[in-house]
Amino acid sequence: MTAPTLISQDISKSFTSGQITQQVIKHSSLQIYPGELTLVVGPSGSGKSTMLAMLSGLLRPDSGHVRALDTNLWALDDRTIDQFRLEHCGFIFQGFNLFGALSALENVMLPLQYLHLPAHTIRERAEDALAEVGLQQRMHLRPFQLSGGEKQRVAIARALVKNPRLMFADEPTSALDGANGQVVIDLLKRIARDHNATVLGVTHDPRLFSHADRVITLEDGIVVSDEHRSEFKAPIGDIIEHAHE
C-alpha cells in the first residue's frame, strides 16, 4: 500500500481576539496520500483553510505534529520551513496571486529563480508547465489580458513548475464559472495522477465534490467524515447540502 506523504497527529489551533478565544481545529489527525485529489469540505467557519495552512507549513499549530515527506515540519525553524515549501510545495489560491507587470511565462518562471537554476532550464520548464495546462499560445500575455480561468491555469502552472510532491489549493474555483471550474478541477486531478503528487484542496464549491478521490468533511474544527470515492456512503447531493449549511 502507498505510504502517506502528509500526516497530522492531534493538531489543534485557537485564535484569540480581545478576551475571546475560539478553538478552530480540535485534535485532528489525518493521513493524506499521493496520486489522489483530496478535498476538505465543510460550511464556512469550519476550519478548512486553517487546516490547510497547518498542513502546508504556513501556520504553526498550537499542539500536535505534522509530518510532510517524512519531515517533522513544525520541528524546523522558520527559515528551514520556508526552504521546505520552496523545494517541495506548490500553492494555488482563490485570488490567483499573479504579478500584473509580468507575462504568464514570467510569472511561472519566478519560483524557479529562487532555486538558482540555469536560465535556459527555468524557461524550458516554465514553457512545459504552461503547455501542460493548455496555455502555450498565451504565455506572453499579461494577467489583465487573460480570462479568470486562464489566470488560474497560470497559477497552476506556477505551482507545477517545481514538480512539487505536495500541492495545496485554497478555494481554487470559487472565482470561476462552471466551465472554467471544471477545467481547473480536471487539471488538479490529472496532476495528482500523472505526477503522483499529493494534491490537497479546501472548498465549499459543490461542483468539485464528485471529482475528488477523497472527501474529508469538517464541522466546527472536527473531522466528521472521511471517505474515498469507492466508499462514499452519502449521495453527493447530501454532501453539497451539508457544506452550504
C-alpha positions in Angstrom: 0.0 0.0 0.0 1.2 3.5 -0.8 2.6 5.3 2.2 1.1 8.7 3.2 3.1 11.7 2.3 1.3 14.1 4.7 0.4 13.2 8.3 -1.2 15.3 11.0 -1.2 13.9 14.6 -3.6 15.5 17.1 -3.2 19.1 15.8 -5.2 21.9 17.3 -5.4 25.7 16.7 -7.0 28.5 18.5 -7.3 32.2 17.8 -7.8 35.0 20.4 -9.5 38.3 19.8 -9.6 40.5 22.9 -10.9 38.3 25.7 -12.4 35.7 23.4 -10.6 32.6 22.4 -12.0 30.3 19.7 -10.7 26.8 19.0 -10.8 26.4 15.3 -9.2 23.0 14.9 -9.7 20.4 17.6 -7.2 17.5 18.0 -7.3 16.5 14.3 -5.3 13.5 12.8 -5.2 12.8 9.1 -3.2 10.8 6.6 -3.0 12.2 3.0 -1.8 10.0 0.1 -0.1 10.7 -3.2 -1.8 10.1 -6.5 -5.1 11.4 -5.2 -7.1 14.6 -5.2 -8.3 15.0 -1.6 -10.8 17.7 -0.7 -11.5 19.1 2.7 -15.1 20.4 2.7 -17.5 21.9 5.2 -19.5 25.0 6.0 -18.0 28.5 6.3 -16.0 28.8 9.5 -15.5 25.0 9.9 -11.7 25.4 9.9 -10.9 24.3 6.3 -8.4 27.0 5.5 -6.8 26.8 8.9 -6.3 23.1 8.5 -4.7 23.6 5.1 -2.4 26.2 6.4 -1.1 24.0 9.2 -0.6 21.0 6.9 1.3 23.1 4.3 3.7 24.8 6.7 2.0 28.3 6.6 0.6 28.3 10.1 2.1 26.7 13.2 -0.4 24.5 15.2 -0.8 25.1 19.0 -0.2 21.4 19.6 0.4 18.2 17.7 2.7 17.3 14.9 2.7 17.4 11.1 4.9 15.1 9.1 5.4 16.1 5.5 7.6 13.8 3.3 8.9 12.1 6.4 9.9 15.5 7.9 8.6 16.7 11.2 7.6 20.0 9.7 7.0 22.1 12.8 10.2 21.0 14.5 12.0 23.1 11.9 12.9 26.7 12.3 11.0 29.3 10.2 13.8 29.7 7.6 14.0 25.9 7.1 10.2 25.6 6.7 10.4 28.4 4.1 13.0 26.4 2.2 11.0 23.2 2.5 7.9 24.9 1.0 10.0 26.4 -1.8 11.5 23.0 -2.7 8.6 20.6 -2.2 5.2 22.5 -2.2 3.1 24.2 -4.8 0.3 26.6 -3.8 -2.9 27.7 -5.7 -5.1 30.4 -4.2 -8.5 31.8 -4.8 -7.2 35.2 -6.0 -4.6 33.8 -8.4 -1.8 36.0 -6.9 -0.2 36.8 -10.2 2.2 39.7 -10.8 0.4 42.1 -13.1 3.6 43.6 -14.6 4.9 40.1 -15.7 3.8 37.9 -18.5 2.3 34.5 -17.9 5.6 32.9 -18.7 7.5 35.3 -16.4 5.0 34.5 -13.5 5.6 30.8 -13.9 9.4 31.2 -14.2 9.6 33.2 -10.9 9.7 30.4 -8.3 12.4 28.6 -10.2 14.7 31.7 -10.0 14.8 31.2 -6.2 16.1 27.7 -6.8 19.1 29.2 -8.7 18.7 27.0 -11.8 20.3 27.9 -15.1 18.2 30.5 -17.1 17.6 28.1 -20.1 16.3 25.4 -17.7 14.0 27.9 -16.0 12.5 29.0 -19.3 12.2 25.4 -20.6 10.4 24.1 -17.5 8.1 27.2 -17.4 7.1 26.7 -21.1 6.5 23.0 -20.4 4.3 23.8 -17.4 2.2 26.3 -19.4 1.8 23.7 -22.2 0.6 21.2 -19.7 -2.3 23.5 -18.6 -3.0 24.4 -22.3 -1.6 27.9 -22.4 1.4 27.6 -24.7 -0.2 30.1 -27.1 -1.0 32.6 -24.3 2.3 32.6 -22.4 3.4 36.0 -23.5 0.2 37.8 -22.3 0.0 39.7 -19.0 -2.7 38.8 -16.5 -5.1 41.7 -17.5 -5.2 40.1 -21.0 -6.3 36.7 -19.6 -9.7 35.4 -18.5 -10.2 34.3 -14.9 -9.9 30.7 -15.9 -6.7 31.3 -17.8 -5.3 33.2 -14.8 -6.0 30.2 -12.5 -4.3 27.9 -15.1 -1.2 30.2 -15.0 -1.3 29.9 -11.2 -1.5 26.1 -11.5 1.5 26.1 -13.9 3.4 28.2 -11.5 2.7 25.7 -8.7 3.5 22.8 -11.1 6.7 24.1 -12.5 8.8 23.0 -9.5 7.4 19.5 -9.9 6.4 19.5 -6.2 5.4 16.4 -4.4 2.8 18.4 -2.3 0.3 20.7 -3.9 -2.2 22.8 -1.9 -5.3 24.6 -3.3 -7.3 27.0 -1.3 -10.8 27.5 -2.9 -9.3 27.2 -6.4 -12.6 27.5 -8.3 -14.7 29.9 -6.2 -14.0 32.9 -8.5 -14.6 30.9 -11.7 -17.7 30.0 -13.8 -18.8 26.4 -14.2 -16.8 25.6 -17.4 -13.5 27.1 -16.1 -14.0 25.5 -12.7 -14.4 22.1 -14.4 -11.1 22.7 -16.3 -9.3 23.6 -13.1 -10.5 20.6 -11.1 -9.7 18.2 -14.0 -6.2 19.7 -14.1 -5.7 19.1 -10.4 -6.9 15.5 -10.6 -4.7 14.9 -13.6 -1.6 16.3 -11.8 -2.3 14.1 -8.8 -2.5 11.0 -11.1 0.2 11.8 -13.7 2.8 13.3 -11.3 1.9 11.0 -8.4 1.6 14.2 -6.4 -0.3 14.7 -3.1 -3.0 17.3 -4.0 -5.0 18.7 -1.1 -7.6 21.3 -1.6 -10.2 23.0 0.5 -13.5 24.1 -1.0 -17.2 24.7 -0.4 -17.8 24.6 -4.2 -20.2 21.7 -4.8 -19.0 21.3 -8.4 -15.8 19.8 -7.1 -17.0 17.1 -4.8 -17.9 14.5 -7.4 -14.5 14.8 -9.0 -12.5 14.1 -5.8 -10.9 10.8 -5.0 -11.5 11.5 -1.3 -13.7 13.9 0.6 -12.9 14.9 4.3 -15.7 16.8 6.0 -15.1 19.3 8.8 -17.6 20.6 11.3 -16.5 23.1 14.0 -12.9 22.0 13.6 -13.6 18.3 13.9 -13.4 15.7 11.1 -16.9 14.2 11.0 -16.4 12.1 7.9 -13.6 10.8 5.7 -14.5 8.8 2.6 -12.8 7.7 -0.6 -14.8 7.7 -3.8 -15.4 3.9 -3.6 -16.6 4.3 0.0 -19.0 7.3 -0.4 -22.0 6.5 1.7 -23.9 9.7 1.3 -25.0 10.9 -2.1 -23.0 13.8 -3.5 -26.1 16.0 -3.2 -26.2 15.4 0.6 -22.6 16.4 0.9 -23.3 19.6 -1.1 -26.3 20.5 1.1 -24.2 19.9 4.2 -21.4 22.1 3.0 -23.7 25.0 2.5 -25.4 24.8 5.9 
